[in-house]
Amino acid sequence: MEPVSGKKYRANFIVTKDIKGNLCAADMEQGIFTDGLTKEELVKNIREAVEVAFDIDSYLEAEIRIKYA
């Protein structure tokens, strides 16, 4: 299925908290995992992880969805 945005890359993250209260994000389909202490740090880390996982210059090349569980 093509992403709604028409972008070539797509990542769907589910965010949960670990036992220490850290925010943990996982895209099980793409195998991308990251974490952060705050929502701002988590989003920054998700963007960086997407760039590395897809080997792209900017996260803007990807459609990123984040769902907080």
Phi, psi and omega in degrees: 000132179285141175301147181299324183285347183083002179284150185289326185251144181219138176223132179240109183259140169251128182252131176228172175253140175275182185293341178267357179094002176289146176275128182240129181244135180221133168247097185293329181293319181266346182073038180251129181225141176200174179210175178191158180278331179233167177298320180297315179295320179298314180298317177301315181292324176298315180300315179296318181296322179294317178301317180290314184298321182263358181054054180241159183284330182216141176300341180294345176282352184242151171270118182244125175243137181233124179240126179268121182272000000 
